[in-house]
Amino acid sequence: SLQYPEWIWHNGRIKPWAEATTHVMSHALHYGSSVFEGIRCYQTANGPAIFRLTDHNKRLFASAKIYDMPMPYSLEQINQACREVIVANGNATDYLRPVAYRGLGGFGLAADTPTEVAVATWRMGQYLGASVVESGIDACVSSWQRFAPNTIPAGAKAGGNYLSGQLVAREARRLGFGEGIALAATGLLSEGAGENLFLVFDGVLHTTPVSAALLNGITRNSIITLARDAGIAVVERDLPREYLYLCDELFMCGTAAEITPIRSVDGRQVGEGRPGPVTRRIQELFFGLFDGRTPDRYGWLEPL
Ligand code: PMP
């Protein structure tokens, strides 16, 4: 059974987990009107640090802006709430979940309900299961497509988007796969249920473009930056499904998934069926940020 942390930040203050309640008639529960973030806290060589805290919370505000959801706190207040809730729970957690949602105050779709905000933290560990960061997962292409760009904006990290993610992830698990990959409405590759994709061809990283109905991931952006700094070429491009089978290496990335190699797709072995040299190099560069092997050139490690 789940062990919940003791404290949570809700509507301006730290309170006991059990007291962070909201009304069942809150707008978000009925209509998906919430925006959120997922952020990791790492124990680094220089103490605890939240990875790209400000960039994540800027994306939270961007998501709220897309949905015209007023934010009752400043960016700095949300950053501070993130720090506070980790400290309150004894710095024993590794994942942060800020969420802003339309609360109680009207039942119509366009109702101007008050925005409520919470920041939770918990211990996540490896999202896709123990040791997959070393061994890789078996993935499948989902029978569910991503929403088209003129239906729901993929650039907002909104609660309602994750109906799509749940269909993709639950189908994959039901069929015995570690994760599902969705195609965009164009038929071209989009992303995983909660992860962006990188394919390797001849030592070059290829990642799908934001026009393919995907979330502009902060891990994806970090990998592009780290790779280019290390002299590894990166291209953002449209990719057809079969390239998943033909690439030399393939991995997923995201705050939760970190850098998870994919060893097969739809039963076809990818490359050698184990994490390849470029994937390993990217893992080294990324995880190196936290043990000090990779210099933090961009101030991504924000101290607690
Ligand atoms: N795509 C989706 C649909 C996601 O939910 C996530 C996780 N936030 C990502 C990609 C990866 O984004 P990030 O690296 O910012 O966590």
Residues whose N, C-alpha, C, O or C-beta is under 5 A from the ligand:
A	BS01	PMP	G38 G192 A193 G194 E195 N196 L215 N216 G217 I218 T219 R220 C253 G254 T255
